[in-house]
Amino acid sequence: MGASTSFSIVREYLLLGLRFDRVEEGYVDAFTGDPELRRVVAAEPQPDPVELARQAERLLAKLPAGLEPARADFVAAHLRALACAGRKLAGEDVGFVDEVEAYFDVRISKGDPERYRQAHRQLDEALGGDGPLADRMQAYRAGEEIPPERLEECIHAFSSALRDRVRAEYPLPETETITYEVVTDKPWSGFNYYLGDYRSTVAVNADLKQQMSNLPRLVAHESYPGHHTEHCRKEAGLVEGKDQQEQTIFLVNTPQCLMAEGLADLALYAVVGPDWGPWAAEIYADLGLRFDGERAQAVTDATAALADVRQDAALMLHDEHRDVDDVVEFLEQWLLVDDDRARQMLRFLSSPLWRAYTSTYVEGYRLLRGWLDDRPAGVGLTERFARLLDEPLIPSALRTA
């Protein structure tokens, strides 16, 4: 009875998630489950978002439905996110802070400008020189740009180096593989398309003029031990090993995303450590490229305190309903970017599908970094990070722990 009931509710959850993709294309980030479910949804009439919200609430009321507590909590958190998404897609006015909380199981608030001023003081020291800080920061970034014709070569070099480390610490199926593509005209810097069967396509956006200090983190984030590694480990351990079919779907604007982005933003820290600069410099040197790893580390450490700025911008835009030009000016002031770069950021923050998503990076990193560093005595970073890769955790579970 229990197994049959749990199978039924998981199947309904998967069908519901697939229906959202018919209302808002891109809502399903990845689906590696039974292809018949896609065919069932494709044959249905166009879904009504109001009815999708009701379906989510009805399924939520049935839980735990034979599921063990951790699985029931996971599915419940995702159904709450889908219920809110259905209401939003139907045109209901949901406050932005409440929307983010429903999607990502976290409550957000504005950051502290004093932290931003302190970050600017650290950047001033790390960059050295004279003149306005914004000018020096933009000059530093320009000097760090990877020549477009060398980008793919650099991507593969870091991917290979990281893959060797990851496979030694977090074993992966022998058949796992990644195909890299350089793309343009996207609102993001990189994206992992997980295809199932331990395969990913990772797209890197050439429009953003990828920088040497960011590329190691980008490759770790999307590939090893970030998104690709997490997908592979969960497919092997939870889907193949434990038949947890709810893990075959990855939905935008759900707690999965906050956990995944926090994990991926910590990927380089987990596998290389805080002193990644000299390691990256060696790889660049092998390619004939000069890279000041120690300086890059100092700049990166200082800018980490500015992470909340983008979330503040989202709150200004969607919660305070501030003028777009005010938000652009705010981004330029604190992130030390030019008008074009600020408006590129605004494109992501304004997207109907992605507008709340910035919080996954800000709050995901904050929550998961605290959880990793507050580990019990005798538990190493590798062991602790492996739990994020392997277990179906949600933000509230980490806060409780």
C-alpha positions in Angstrom: 0.0 0.0 0.0 2.7 2.5 1.0 4.9 1.8 -2.0 1.9 2.1 -4.4 0.8 5.4 -2.8 4.3 6.9 -2.9 4.7 5.9 -6.6 1.5 7.6 -7.4 2.2 10.9 -5.7 5.7 11.0 -7.2 4.3 10.3 -10.7 1.7 13.1 -10.2 4.5 15.5 -9.0 6.5 14.7 -12.2 3.5 15.3 -14.4 2.7 18.5 -12.7 6.3 19.8 -13.2 6.2 18.9 -16.9 2.9 20.8 -17.2 4.6 24.0 -16.0 7.0 23.8 -18.9 4.1 24.0 -21.3 2.9 27.2 -19.6 6.4 28.7 -19.3 9.1 27.2 -21.6 12.2 26.6 -19.6 10.6 25.8 -16.3 11.9 22.3 -16.6 15.6 22.7 -16.5 16.2 18.9 -16.8 14.0 15.8 -17.0 15.6 12.4 -17.2 12.6 10.3 -16.2 10.2 8.1 -18.1 9.7 9.6 -21.6 6.1 8.4 -21.5 5.3 11.1 -19.0 6.4 13.8 -21.5 4.1 12.2 -24.1 1.2 12.2 -21.7 1.6 15.9 -20.9 2.1 16.8 -24.6 -1.2 15.2 -25.5 -3.2 17.1 -22.8 -5.0 20.4 -23.4 -3.0 23.6 -22.7 -2.6 23.7 -18.9 -4.4 26.4 -16.9 -2.0 28.0 -14.3 -4.9 28.3 -11.8 -5.6 24.6 -12.1 -1.9 23.8 -11.8 -1.7 25.7 -8.5 -4.7 23.7 -7.3 -3.1 20.4 -8.3 0.0 21.3 -6.3 -2.1 22.1 -3.2 -4.1 18.9 -3.5 -0.9 16.8 -3.8 0.6 18.7 -0.8 -2.4 17.8 1.3 -1.8 14.1 0.5 1.7 14.0 1.9 3.5 12.0 3.3 1.6 9.5 1.1 4.0 6.6 2.1 7.2 8.6 1.6 9.9 8.6 4.3 10.2 11.9 6.1 13.1 13.4 4.1 11.5 12.5 0.7 8.1 13.9 1.9 9.8 17.1 3.0 11.6 17.4 -0.3 8.4 16.9 -2.4 6.4 19.2 -0.1 8.8 22.1 -0.5 8.7 21.8 -4.2 4.9 21.6 -4.3 4.7 24.8 -2.3 7.0 26.4 -4.9 4.8 25.2 -7.8 1.6 26.3 -6.1 3.0 29.9 -5.9 4.3 29.7 -9.4 0.9 28.7 -10.7 -0.7 31.7 -8.9 1.9 34.0 -10.3 1.5 32.7 -13.9 -2.3 33.1 -13.5 -1.7 36.8 -12.8 -2.1 36.9 -9.0 -0.2 39.7 -7.3 2.3 37.9 -5.0 4.8 40.1 -3.1 8.4 39.6 -4.3 9.7 38.6 -0.8 6.9 36.1 -0.4 7.5 34.8 -3.9 11.2 34.2 -3.2 10.3 32.4 0.1 7.8 30.1 -1.6 10.2 29.3 -4.4 13.4 28.8 -2.5 12.5 28.1 1.2 14.4 31.2 2.4 13.4 34.7 3.6 15.3 37.6 2.0 16.1 41.2 3.1 18.2 44.1 1.9 22.0 44.0 2.4 24.1 46.3 4.5 25.7 49.3 2.6 28.5 49.5 5.2 29.6 46.0 4.0 29.7 47.3 0.5 31.8 50.3 1.5 34.2 48.0 3.4 34.4 45.8 0.3 35.3 48.9 -1.8 38.1 49.7 0.7 39.5 46.2 0.4 39.3 46.5 -3.4 41.1 49.8 -3.3 44.0 48.1 -1.4 44.0 45.0 -3.6 44.0 47.0 -6.9 46.4 49.7 -5.8 47.1 52.7 -8.0 45.3 56.1 -8.2 42.1 57.4 -9.7 38.5 56.5 -9.2 38.0 52.9 -8.0 35.4 52.1 -10.7 38.0 53.1 -13.4 40.7 50.9 -11.8 38.3 48.0 -11.4 37.2 48.2 -15.0 40.9 48.4 -16.2 41.7 45.4 -14.1 38.8 43.4 -15.6 39.8 44.5 -19.1 43.3 43.2 -18.4 41.9 39.9 -17.3 39.8 39.2 -20.4 40.6 35.9 -22.1 41.2 36.3 -25.8 38.1 34.9 -27.5 40.2 32.6 -29.6 41.7 31.0 -26.5 38.5 30.6 -24.5 37.6 27.0 -25.5 41.2 25.9 -24.8 41.2 27.5 -21.4 37.8 25.9 -20.6 39.0 22.4 -21.5 42.2 22.9 -19.5 40.4 23.7 -16.3 37.8 21.1 -16.9 40.4 18.4 -17.2 42.3 19.5 -14.1 39.1 19.7 -12.0 37.8 16.4 -13.4 41.0 14.6 -12.2 40.6 16.0 -8.7 36.9 15.3 -8.5 37.1 11.8 -9.7 39.6 11.1 -7.0 37.5 12.6 -4.2 33.9 12.1 -5.5 33.8 9.0 -7.7 31.8 9.4 -10.9 30.5 6.8 -13.4 33.1 5.9 -16.0 30.8 7.0 -18.8 30.2 10.5 -17.5 31.0 13.2 -20.1 30.6 16.9 -20.8 30.4 18.7 -24.1 31.3 22.4 -24.0 29.8 25.1 -26.3 30.6 28.8 -26.6 27.4 30.8 -27.2 26.2 34.4 -27.4 23.1 36.4 -26.7 22.2 34.9 -23.3 21.4 36.6 -20.0 23.8 34.3 -18.0 27.5 33.6 -18.1 27.3 29.8 -18.1 24.6 27.1 -18.1 24.6 23.4 -17.6 22.1 21.3 -19.7 22.0 17.9 -18.0 20.9 15.3 -20.5 20.7 12.2 -18.3 22.9 9.1 -18.5 25.7 11.1 -16.9 26.0 13.5 -19.8 25.9 17.3 -19.8 26.3 20.1 -22.3 27.8 23.2 -20.7 27.3 26.5 -22.6 29.6 29.5 -21.8 28.5 33.0 -22.9 31.2 34.7 -25.0 29.3 38.0 -24.9 30.4 38.6 -21.3 34.1 38.7 -22.1 35.1 35.9 -19.8 37.8 36.8 -17.3 40.8 34.7 -16.2 40.0 35.0 -12.5 36.3 33.9 -13.1 36.8 31.0 -15.5 38.1 28.4 -12.9 35.0 29.2 -10.7 32.7 29.0 -13.7 34.0 25.6 -14.9 33.9 24.3 -11.3 30.4 25.7 -10.9 28.9 24.2 -14.1 31.0 21.0 -14.2 33.4 19.6 -11.6 32.3 19.3 -8.8 29.3 21.6 -9.5 26.1 21.0 -11.5 27.3 18.1 -13.7 28.8 16.3 -10.8 25.7 16.7 -8.6 23.4 15.5 -11.3 25.6 12.4 -12.0 25.9 11.5 -8.3 22.2 11.9 -7.6 21.2 10.0 -10.8 23.5 7.1 -9.7 22.8 7.2 -6.0 19.2 8.4 -5.6 17.5 7.4 -8.9 19.4 4.3 -9.9 20.2 3.2 -6.4 17.1 4.1 -4.4 14.4 4.7 -7.1 13.7 8.2 -6.0 12.1 9.3 -9.2 11.3 12.8 -8.0 15.1 13.4 -8.6 14.6 12.9 -12.3 13.1 16.4 -12.7 14.9 19.7 -12.0 12.5 22.6 -11.9 13.4 26.3 -12.1 12.2 28.4 -9.1 12.2 25.6 -6.5 14.4 24.8 -3.5 16.5 22.5 -5.7 17.8 25.6 -7.3 19.0 27.3 -4.2 20.7 24.1 -3.0 22.3 23.5 -6.5 23.5 27.1 -7.0 24.9 27.3 -3.5 26.7 24.0 -4.0 28.1 25.1 -7.4 29.3 28.4 -6.1 31.2 26.5 -3.5 32.6 23.9 -5.9 36.0 25.5 -6.4 36.4 26.0 -2.6 35.4 22.4 -2.0 37.8 20.8 -4.4 40.8 23.2 -4.6 40.4 25.2 -1.3 40.6 29.0 -0.5 44.0 29.4 -2.1 43.0 28.6 -5.7 45.0 31.5 -7.2 48.4 29.8 -7.5 46.8 26.6 -8.8 45.0 28.5 -11.5 48.2 30.4 -12.4 50.0 27.1 -13.1 47.3 26.0 -15.5 47.3 29.3 -17.3 51.1 29.2 -17.4 50.9 25.8 -19.2 48.8 27.6 -21.8 51.3 30.4 -22.2 49.1 32.9 -20.3 50.2 35.1 -17.4 47.9 35.3 -14.4 48.5 36.9 -11.1 46.7 34.4 -8.9 47.4 36.1 -5.5 46.0 39.4 -6.7 43.0 37.6 -8.2 42.3 36.0 -4.9 42.5 39.3 -3.1 40.1 40.9 -5.5 37.7 38.0 -5.5 37.7 37.9 -1.6 36.8 41.6 -1.5 34.1 41.4 -4.1 32.4 38.5 -2.3 31.0 41.0 0.2 29.2 42.6 -2.7 27.1 39.5 -3.5 24.0 40.9 -1.9 24.0 43.9 -4.3 22.2 42.0 -7.1 19.6 40.8 -4.7 19.1 44.4 -3.4 18.6 45.4 -7.1 15.9 42.7 -7.5 14.2 44.0 -4.4 14.4 47.6 -5.6 12.9 46.6 -8.9 10.2 44.2 -7.9 9.4 45.0 -4.2 10.0 48.7 -4.1 9.1 49.3 -7.8 12.0 51.7 -8.3 12.7 53.2 -11.7 14.9 51.1 -13.9 17.6 53.8 -14.2 17.8 54.0 -10.4 18.5 50.3 -10.3 21.1 50.6 -13.0 22.8 53.4 -11.1 22.8 51.3 -7.9 24.4 48.4 -9.7 27.0 50.7 -11.3 27.8 52.3 -7.9 28.4 49.2 -5.9 29.5 46.6 -8.4 31.8 49.1 -10.2 30.5 48.1 -13.7 29.7 50.3 -16.7 26.2 51.0 -18.0 26.2 48.1 -20.5 27.2 45.5 -17.9 24.6 46.9 -15.4 21.9 46.6 -18.0 23.0 43.1 -18.9 22.5 42.2 -15.3 19.1 43.9 -15.3 18.1 41.7 -18.2 18.4 38.7 -15.9 16.7 40.4 -13.0 13.8 41.5 -15.3 13.1 38.1 -16.9 9.7 36.8 -15.9 11.2 33.3 -15.5 14.5 34.3 -13.8 13.6 37.5 -11.9 13.7 35.8 -8.5 16.7 33.5 -9.3 19.5 35.8 -8.1 18.5 34.9 -4.6 19.6 31.3 -5.2 23.2 32.5 -5.5 23.2 35.0 -2.7 21.3 32.9 -0.1 22.5 29.6 -1.4 26.1 30.5 -0.9 25.5 32.0 2.5 23.5 29.0 3.8 25.7 26.3 2.4 29.0 27.9 3.2 27.9 28.3 6.8 26.7 24.7 6.9 30.0 23.4 5.4 32.2 25.4 7.8 30.1 24.6 10.9 30.7 20.9 10.4 31.2 18.5 13.4 34.6 17.8 14.7 36.3 15.0 12.7 34.2 15.6 9.6 36.3 16.9 6.7 35.2 19.3 4.0 35.2 16.6 1.4 32.9 14.4 3.4 30.6 17.3 4.2 30.4 18.5 0.6 29.6 14.9 -0.5 26.4 15.1 1.4 25.3 18.1 -0.7 26.1 16.1 -3.9 24.4 13.0 -2.7 21.4 13.8 -0.5 18.0 15.4 -1.4 18.5 18.3 1.1 16.4 21.4 1.2 17.3 24.8 2.8 15.1 24.4 5.9 16.7 21.0 6.6 20.1 22.7 6.7 18.9 25.5 8.9 17.4 22.9 11.3 20.7 21.0 11.3 
